[in-house]
């Protein structure tokens, strides 16, 4: 992420020069960028951090052998964590809850919001599979009491429960106002929340560092836009420097 440190450095330099907007050519920009040095070991650690946090255990093992970079987590624990994540992504929420409790029962005991979201996902899966009577019974016996246990979370729990149960009021659930609950993105959202909770319980960061650095790069560029015209990256996926518009 040498570009990030370079952009931050340029921002500080231009800030000290006054209010006139500076024009930096691509040639000048690349020359200065080449002078910024980032240790390969640090780059490798960033890659390993991403692979481990996101659960790419095979890729992490291969990268460890190729780069000599040791992960800061036992790779064996990733397999268990990914089994939980995959279960949620496939709609097997009961299985996911069992696996979480096998890993560490305190995760759900100390995180009522996460447990509610898992139970909500169970309700969504029942509705998805057309099990109306079972869904209503589950909502009344398992979810409704959750909204009464915690005053702070009570309102949000009840609102989410109402949104979910409202799916039963529509014949065509795919075209109703809360159809997004049945979208695969809802499963992914719940799976991501579980993944983060497991990482936190293992005293590891719940988010990879690389996306945060990319967000910092975008923020730094936006700040620099006000002070200078320079070659910027508009498409993070290609990381191509584009000539400044002057």
URFENVEN-V477593 format. One record per helix or strand of 2 or more residues. SS is the DSSP state (H for helix, E for strand). FROM is the first residue (numbers start at 1). LEN is the number of residues. Records with the same first field share a line. If there is no record, write none. Layout:
BEGIN
SS=FROM-LEN ; FROM-LEN
END
This chain:
BEGIN
H=2-14 ; 26-9 ; 40-15 ; 57-11 ; 75-15 ; 93-12 ; 106-4 ; 112-17 ; 132-12 ; 146-4 ; 151-19 ; 173-3 ; 179-4 ; 184-18 ; 209-17
E=22-2 ; 228-2 ; 232-2 ; 241-2
END
